Amino acid sequence: MLSLLIVDDEPTIVDTLAFTIDWEQLEIMTVYKAYSAKDALLILAEHAVDIVIADINMPRMTGIELVAEIYQQYRHVKSVLLSGHAEFAYAKQAIKYGVFDYLLKPVSDEDLIAVISRLVQKIKEEWQEVVSQTRVVDTLKESLPILKDKLLNEMLMGRLKKDSLISLLDLYELPFHFGDEICIMVIRMEESLPEFNERDFFLVEYAIMNIAVEMLGDSHDLWSCKDANGLLVLLVRNKFIKDDNEMVDEHRKFDSLAMQLQRNIGLYLNRVVSIIVSTWGRFPEDINLLYSHITEQIRSRLANESGCFLSGQLSEAAYVQQLLYRLYETPTLQHLLENRRWDEYREKLEMVIEDMKQAGNLSEEHVREAYTVVIGSFYYYAHKHNRLLSDLVGSTAVLDRSVYSVQQLSEWAFYMFDKIQRSDQAEQRSSREKMTLKIREYIDRNLSTASLQTIADAVYLHPVYLSRLYKTETGEGISEYIQKQRMLKAVEMLKNNSLKIYEISEHMGFKNAAYFSKVFREEYGMTPNEFREQL
């Protein structure tokens, strides 16, 4: 949504334009008012403004001088000038300051709405241009390190589908291809470095990667990321395709290079690290399995060791993966539920259930372990929101259900999950309804002074979010509702003949009686006086 600034040294014109046009329909959320060019510049300095409507003929600083200043300081702001017949030719000179259009005074609502509609469309088209192909490419290049890191992390977790990967490899300019032989190398810094801050850690990791590229880059492609456990993970691909016999020798050579890398990190950076190299597999289907194996090696063999090197040529016996390893991977079920990431929670739960169904050595005890973790996430969510889990799911019996098989676990877990999600959605709807009622109560109590900003301040919400929430819930804008309530109140007050029209106007918060009469006529098709005469 956009913001608008109206500038004129005649307050009546400013107020009339500000209040008589449904700016929200034109996708303008905020309307600022200034009664001089100096005031306008102060508003521009303090607030984000997209469009300025300015009169040309103003004292001390003209509208032309104002748009010239805006053009210099706020190049993104679009201007529309209002001028009389005598200044119209003069107004055309302002084209060099990027003025969008000119309107002759007095300005009709229809003409102004037409111009602003075109201008809003132009602004939207310019923003579309901002996200056009060329600029996206430039932005992509700047973001490539972060995007590559995220993509590799998703592949390590086995979350990325092959169809998505094909386009991303090309887009991110990654030299990895389907079927390539790859391995994973993990580098773990052993010292906690309590005297170092996060930036120092980043610099050390950057230096490690520079050494790795220097040593391995001629013969291998490297793709790195920082995993959820804080480990530096490198996906490795041999640049030169070899036959099977040659590849065995290449694997040994790579292990030797990895050991030299460990030595050089200690020598040149004075850092103790452990390096673990996986066996070799195929890209991309083996990445998740290799990573799971290597992290299991770290947990089982390096828990109390430091400065170790583990080669990828490990026996298969060493690669005994926990049946429920995915259940404990980050983000955990508890974390996903806590942050209402419903779709991700369901997806992770489905993967855990599928893993259990495929396992050949699953015991009833494993089912109970999974049940304990899942119900723990449900209890945590309920109690964090000051609710009882039995209230969320509507029964205590389901909490005590016996679960002995994967099928029972699946039925019970998704039943509970669906109940909790629906309960949350109902609570959110109730919360929005209560907020709508609170907004209307505030307007009723403060009818003469109520505005989007004052209401937002009263309910502690941002004006844009508040406006969107109210319109979604009621189908009308807040300004529209305020105007209707003021007119209804004015009708009641007009029945009291002792009240003057200007007194009613002031009581309703209007700047002057003429403007009040204009708004009233638009609402009821007659002036307040004509309405009173009919009573």
N, C-alpha and C positions, 0 to 999 in steps of 0.2 A: 504494500500500500504506500501511496505517495503523500507528500506534504506540500502545502501551498501557503504562500505569503501574499496578502493583499495590501497594497501601499497606496494611500491617497490622503491628502491633507484635509479632505472633507470626511469626518467620522461617519456621517450618515451613509455615504456611499460604501465605505468599508464594511460597516455593520450589516447593511442590506445585502451586499454580496456574500458576506460570511454566513448569514443565517437563513437566507431565502432559497438557496440552492442546495439540493441534496448531493453534497460532495462525495458521500460514500458511494453513491451510484456511479460516480466517475472514477472510483478506486482511489479517492483522496481521503485519507484517514484524519489528517490533522490540518487545521486552518489557522494560520497566525495572522495577526492584524498589526499594521503599523500606520501611524498618522503622519509620518515624515520619512524622508529618505534616510535620515540619521538613525531613526528607530529601526528601520528595515535592516540597516547594516549591523546593528547590535544583535538583532534576532538571527541574522545569517551567521554571525560569529558564534552564537551559542547553540543553535539548533540545526538539524539536517533538513534543508529545504530543497525541493525539487523544482518547483514552479513559482515564479514571481509575476503577479499582475500589478502593474504600476501605472499611475497617472503621469502624464508628461509634465503638466503645468503645476509644479509644486515650488514653494519658496525655498531659498537657500541652496537646495540641490534639486535639480530637475530630474524627471524620470529618465531622460537620456543619459545624464551624468551617473545616475544610479546603475543603469544596466551596463554602462561602460565599466564601472567599478566591479560589478558582479562578474563581468566577462573576464576581468583581470584576475580576480581572487577565487571565484567559484565557477570554473569553466563548465562544470556539469549542469549548473542551474539554467533552466529555460525561462525566457521572459516573454511576456505579452504586454504591450503598451496600450493604454487608453488615451485617446486624444480627441480634442474638438476639431472642427473643420479647419480652423486657422492653423493648427499645429500638424495637420496630417502629412503635408509634404515634408515638414521638418522631421516627423517620426520616421519616415522612410530612410533617413540618413543613418538610422541606428541599425541598419541591416548588418553593418560590419561588426556589431557587437552580438551577433547571433540571436537577435530578437525573432521569435517564432512567428508572431502575427501582430496586427494592429486592429483595434476596435474603436469605432467612433462613439463618442458619448452623445446622449445617454445610451447605455448599453442594455440591450434586451437580454433577458435570461436565455432565450433560445440561441442567440448569437454567441453568447459567452460559453454556453454548454457545448455548442458545436466546435468552437475553437479549442477548448480544453480537452474535449474528447479526442480530437485529432492529435493534440500535443501528448496526451497520455499514451496514445498508441505509438507515437514516434519514440517516446522514452522507452517503451517496452521493446520496440524493434531495435533500438540502440543497445539495450541490455542483451538482446538476443545476439547481436553482433559481437558483444563482449565474449560470449561463450561460443563463438563460431569456431570452425575447424582450426584456423591458424592460431588463435589465442589458446585454444585448448591444448594444442601441441606444445606451445611455449610453457604453459602452466604444467603440463605433464612432465616435461623435461626437468623442471624445478622440483617436482614431487617424486621423481622416479625412485630415489633411494627409499623413501617411506613406502611407496607402492610395492616395490620389489620385496621389501622386508615383510609386508603384510601378506603378499601372495605366497611367499615361501612358508610362512607360518601356517597358512591355511592348508598348504600341501602336506606339511609335517603332521597336521592333525587329521589328514584324510578328508577334508571338507569340500575340496574343490572338484567340480565335475570336469571331465575331459573336454567337453564341448566348450566350456568357458575358457579353459586353459589355452586352447589353440590360438584364439585371438589375442589373449593377453601376452603370450610369449612374444608374438610379433610386435604388439603395441609397445611393450616394455624393452624391446630390442635385446632379448635374452637368447644366448646361443645354445639353447637346449632344445633337443628334438625328441619326438616320441621314438622309443627304442634305444636311445643312447645308453651306454653303460655308465653308471654313476655310483658314487659312494657318498657317505656323509661323514664329515669330520666335525667333532665338537671340541671346542677349546674352553676350558673352565679355569678362570683366574682363582687362585687358591687363597689369596690374602684378602681380608675384608677391607683393608685400606681405610680405617676409620677417620684418618686425617684428610682423606680425599673427598671432594664433593662430586656430584653427579657428572659435572662437566669433565672433571679429571678422568673419571671412568670412561667416558666417551672418547677422550683423547687417547687413552691407552688402547682401547679397542680399535680405534682408527689406525694407530701405529701398528698394532698386530696385523691388521688387514693389509697394510702397506707392505709389511715384511712377507706375508703370505703371497701376495700378488707378485712381489719381486722374485721370490723363490720358485713359485709354482706356475706363474702366469704364462711362461713360454710354452709349456707343455699341457696345461690344464686350464679349463674355464672354471671360474669360481663364482658362486652366488651365495651371499651371506645374509643372515638375519640374527636378531636377538630373540630367543624364544621366551616362552612364558616363565621359565625357571631362571632367566638371567644368563643363560649360556650362549656363547657365540657359536652359531651353527653355520657350517659351510657345505653347500652342495657342490660336488666336484665332478667334472667331466673331462675325460682325456680328449684332447683336441685331435689326436691322430688315430684313426681307426686301425686296429691291429687284428690279426687272426687270433684264435683262441690260445695257441701256444705262446705267442708274443705277449698277449694280455696278462698271462700269469707273471711273466717277468716284469711287466709294467706295474702290476699291483705291488710287487716287492719293492720296486724302485720308488713308488709313491710312499709306501710305509717308511722307507729310508728318508725321503724328503720331509715327511711329517715329523720324524724324530729330529732332523736338523732344524726344522722350524721351531720346535720346542726349545732346542738349545739356543738358537739365535734370539728368541724372545727373552730368555734369561740373560743372555750376554749383552744385548743392546738396550733392553728396556728394564733390566733388573727386576723382572717379574717372574714369579713361579707359576707355571700353568700345568694342568693335566690335559693331555690330548688323547682323544678316543676316536679311532677310525673304524667305520663299519665294514662289513663285507660289501662286495659290489653287487649291484642289481640293475634293473632297467627303469628308465625314466618313462612315465611318471609313476607307474603302478606300484613300484616297490618302495617309494619314498617313505610312506607312513610306516611300513613294516620295519625298514632299516632304522628309522628314527626311534620307533618303539623299542627295538632291540638295544640300541645304543644307550637310551635313557635308562633302561633296565640294568644295563651293565654299570652305569654310574651309581645307581641306587644300591646294587647288590655288591659291587666290588670296590667302589671308591668312596664309600661312606666315611671311612676313617683314614683314608690315604690322601696324599697330596703329591704333586709333581710327578704323576704317573703317566705312562704311555701304554695304551692298549691297542694292539694291532687288530685289523679287521679279520685276520685269519684265525678266528676263534671257533672253538668246537660248537656244534649245534646245541650241545647240552647246556652251554652257557646262555642260550637264548630261550629260556623258559619265561614266557610272557604271562603276566598275571591275567587271569580270566576277566577280571572286572577293571582292567587298567583304564578304560575309557570313562568309567564312572568317576574317577578321581582327577581326570584331566581338567585344566582350567579352560574356560570359566566353569566353575562347579555348578551343579544343579541349584544349590543354595543361592549362589551369586545371581544366576539367571532369574530365579523367582523373585529375589529381593528387588531386582530392577525391572520387574514386569516384562521381561523379554520372553513373552509367551511362546512365540513360534520357535525360538532357539531352544527353549526348554523342551518342548515337544520333540523337536528334531534330535536332541541329544538323548532323550529318554528312548526314542525309537531305535537309535543306534545301539544303545546299551542292551535293549531287549533282543535286538537282532544278533548281536555278538553272543549273547547267552544261548539263543536258539541254535546257533551254529557250532557252539563249543561241544566237543566230544566227551569231555571229562567233567561236566558240570555236576556239582552235588547240591543236595537240598540246602546245605550250609551256605553255599554261594548265593542261592536265591534269598535266604534270610539276610545275608550281608547287603545285597542290593536293596531289599525291602527296608532295611534299617536306614540306609543312606537316603532313600527317596522320602520315607515318611519324616525323616529328620528335616529335610528341606521344607516339607509342608508345615511342620510345627514351627519352624523358625519364621516362615513367612507370616503365619497367623499371629504369633505372639509379638512379632515386630510391629504389627499393625493393631496391637491391643485387642485382638480377637481370640476366641477359642476356636480351635480347628473343628471341633464338633459343630459349632454354630455355622462355620463357613460351608461345611458339607451337608449340614442338615440332619446329622445322626451321629450317635456315639457308637452304634453297632458296627459301622463300616471301619472304624478305627481299630477294632479288635478282631478283624477278619483274619483267619488263618491263611497263610500263603505258603504253599509248598512247591509249586511248580512255576516255570517261566510263564505259562499261559495265565495262571491265576495272578501272578505278579503284574502282567501286562494289563489284564482287565481291571484289576484294583487300582493300579497307578493312574491309568488314563481316566477312570471314573472320578477319582479324587481330583485330578488335575482339572478336568472339565468343570467340576463343581466349584473349585476355587476361582477359576477364571471367570465363570458366569457371575459369581458373587462379587468379584472385583468390578466387573462391568456395571452391575446393578448399583454398586456403591458409587461409582463414578457418575452415573446418571443422576442419582439422588443428590450428589454433591453439586452438580451443575444446576439442578432445579432449586436447591437452597440458595445458590449464588444469585440466580435470576431473581428470586424473591427478595433477597437482601438488596440488590440493585434497585428494584422498584420501590422498596420501602425507603431507601435513601432519597430517591427522586421525589417521592411524595412529601418527605419531610423538608426537602430543600429545593422546592420546585423553581424558585426564582433564581437560584445560583447554580443549579446542577449543570454539570458539563461532563464530557467524557473524562477529562483530566481529574476533576474533583471527585468523581465516582471512583476512578482508578486509585486515587490516593486513599480514599476511605476504605476500600476493600483490599488494598495492598496487592494490586495486580498491575501489570504493564497495560497501558491504554490499548495498544494494538491487540494483545491477547484478550483483554476484556471485551473489546468490541466484537472480535471474532466469536468468542464464546457466547455472548448474548445473542448475536445474530443467528448462530447455529441452533441455539436452543429455542428462539422465539420467531425467527423468520423476518425480523425487522431490526433496523439499526437503533442504537441507543438515542442518537439525536432525534430520530423520527419519533420515538416513544416520548421523549421529553416534550417535543413540540405538540404532540397530540394531547398530552396531559395538561400543558399550559393552556391550550385552546379550550379544553373541557372546563378547566377552572375559571377561565375568562368568561365563558358562557354563564356560569353560576354567578359570578360577580356582576355581570351586566344586568341581572335581574334586580339588583339593588340600585335603584335610581339615584340614591344619594352619592354614589361613587362616580367620580369623573372618569372619562376615558383615559386621561393621562395617568390618573391614580392607579387604575387597573393595569395599565401598561407598565408602570414602575414596579408594581407588586409582582408582575410576572417576569421581571428581570429584563425587559426590553429597554434599549437605549433611548428611544423616543416614541411618541404616540403615532407618528406617521408610519414608522416601520411596523409597529404593532398592528395598525390598521391594514397594512399591506399583507402581512402574514395571515391575519384573520380572514381577509377577503379571499385569499387563495384556499383557505380551509373550508369556508362556508359559503363562498360566492356572494358575500355582501360585507359591507363595512360594519364595525361595531355599532355605530349610530343607527344604521339601517336595521340591524338585528334587534336593537333595543326598541325601535319604533314598532316592530312587529309583535312585541310581547303584549 
